[in-house]
Amino acid sequence: MKILLYGINFAPEPTGIGKYTGEMAAWLAAQGHEVRVVTAPPYYPAWHVGAGYSATAYRAEQVAGARVWRCPLWVPPQPGGLKRVLHLLSFAISSAPVVLWQATWRPDVVWVCAPAFACTPVAWLAARLSGARAWLHIQDYEVDVAFDMGLLKGRWVRRLVTGIERWLMRRFDVVSTISQRMLQRAAEKGVAKERIAFFPNWVDVDAVTPWQGTSPYRKKLGISDDQVVALFSGTLGAKQGLHLLPEAARLLQTDAPNVVVVICGDGVTKPALESACAGLPNVRMLPLQPKERVPELLGMADIHLLPQDPEVADLVMPSKLTAMLSSGRPVVTTARPDSEVAYVVARCGVLCEPGSAEDLATGIVRLAHQPTERALLGQAARAYAVARLGTQEVLNQFVAQCRASIAGAPLPDQLTAESA
């Protein structure tokens, strides 16, 4: 197959959404498919363009067997509200001619990832011009998130923007997303059930495994073997509920003095987190770590932390959760009980009250004092990842979905919204 992947974040050292787009392109190319990618220069999660790249120039390169075109965009140093909208629009505008030009390549599938939803009109048009199947993948409902978090405001503005979103979504041949709740949201937005597909985030279960022995990170951070590590590793973004971590760490000084909270990552909230954690002896902070060191980083943890903003927990499925599960460690989350995150974590961790640092600390204390429970929950996490989230299983399913769509056949039953 000839597959065009279109999305804002794709990097040689990928993170966040780019992690999946990059791994997807490399895997498809390794399987013998022709793959092209239209994307931006790497800039996320640090919100500045990486060394060797330009925010103002076009560039073509070969990455892991895929032909990649990088298009200019505006990267605001402090993203938020209107700035974030303009940031996404700048990429949508600069990339549009490149995507339309790819129609002459005659791809079989044009796959576009939201965010950024602003890219969907030109992706749909390129598919129609080339006779390809138009595939929209929703990693998060950025429009709903923007309004729910107050980044965008106004009843009439919301009605207009969501109306455009629904109109566009209904015109794609396939609309996929990463969780049952998000599949239901697609149906609520008017997408026909037979066009909705389940396409979850995945993890290399052979690379990220339960760490045996003592992780080198413990020595690096001065953490002894008898201390319990509660780790958050991921993008330090606004929708993570990360303000709870320093508050919980203060409580843990009294309730569980043997617990060390480790926060690893980069993003827009990092300066505020560093300030809030200043003077807390039970907190360690690390920058984003190289991909090849992720297994030993996750292996340092006794407990994984997954705070969530309660206003957006139903609309996102954190990509970091897959690696947490594969590492064979229990997860403590503040997601709402009826959210997709809670559905997964309920079998392999502890659910805490959304927005409550006190309850988050209580959940950490519970597992810190119960090594047997930690081990059992960690085993359940690993089993779930191996059974449902392995790279080969998920991407083989994607290829099957593509072939079915190209042939005009129904999507495979096990991949539709009904059975997700």
Phi, psi and omega in degrees: 000154173252117188236126174258120178257131185228119180190160188282336189233108179212121187225149174302323171250080195282152174219162176057223179300321181299331178303312183286318179298317179295313180294323179297313180299314181296318181294314180298317179297320180294335178274002176097004178278150174275124187233130171236149183228132170245122188206190180254168170296151180297129181214347189252139012263005185284344182061040164209147186292136184293159180302138179089355180241163181233142177277354187240001185234150172277151180207138175246140179207166176255124181229115174052041177088358180250144174275124188239129172250126178253131187244149183297158173199161175266127181246104180287138179293332178232083185290149178164143175053236183298324179299318180294321178298314180296323176302311180293320179295324181299321178288319180301320181288313183292330183273344185304312180298324181293318180294316179296324177297327180295344178298332178290342177284342180060060177294158174276328181223132169251113185250121180239138184252131174251124013284148012254129181295337178298343180275349188294323181299315182288329176296315178298317181295317179299321178295317181292322179293328184262353184078015181276166171279134181266119186238120176255122176251127183254106177279325165206155181278082189297328179294310179297318180299317182299318179285319182295329180269359178081010177291326172238146186221160176112125182297316182288325177297316180296318180298319180294310185294316180291331176295317176296318179301312181297318181299316180291315182302322184289349182263356177276147179291324178223135171238119181242159173203185202249002180206163181298315180300320182287329173296318178297321179297322177299317178296320179296334179274004172099006178284131180298139185303323183288351178259357183267132182231146175270121181221083188284161167299154183230175178212146175282095185290347176275334179271317179262102182233164175303123184289131178261131182088201184259126179293140177301338181294332178298315179294319181301323183262004178069038181253125183280166182294333183271000175270152180256126182261123172253112191249132162248126177227120180162189179294133178268078186249173186290332186268016184266345185069031188287345178298341179289335187295309177295327178294316178295323180298323178297318179293325182292337178303327179265315188281330181207076185295348179272000180268133174246126178266122178248127179243118184237126176151180177224160179156182189292334182268004184300314179302318180294321178295316179300320179294317182292331182269355181300130179087359178268109184290344182262018178238136172237142178237138179231147171286172176306133184260154180300149183305319185291345180260002181301317180302318181284332174296309179294329179290344175291333187286143163265331181220137172263141179253134180223072175291147181223141171289121185297339182285340184236004187298331179283344189256356180225153173233103190302128181295333181294339184296326182299316180291323176304312182295316182296333181286351176073038177235148179289158183240136172247122184230157176251024181290155177298146183300332183263012180272165179295321178302315180296323179301318181284313186290335182304333182267353185214026180185206184233131176265131180242161182296128180302135177078004184251111176292327180296315181289326175299314178298320179297318178296321178294316180300317180304310182285330179298327182268358184231077181299327179293316177297320177302315182297316181294317178293323177297321177296320178295322178298313180298317180298320179296316180297314182296319184287329191235342194237011181294145182305310184299315182297312185292315184285330172297323176296320178300315179299318178298320177298315180300312183297320179296317180295317179300321181282353183075018181268161175300147175297147180307135187306318186289354184249002181272171183299327184299325187249008183293000000 
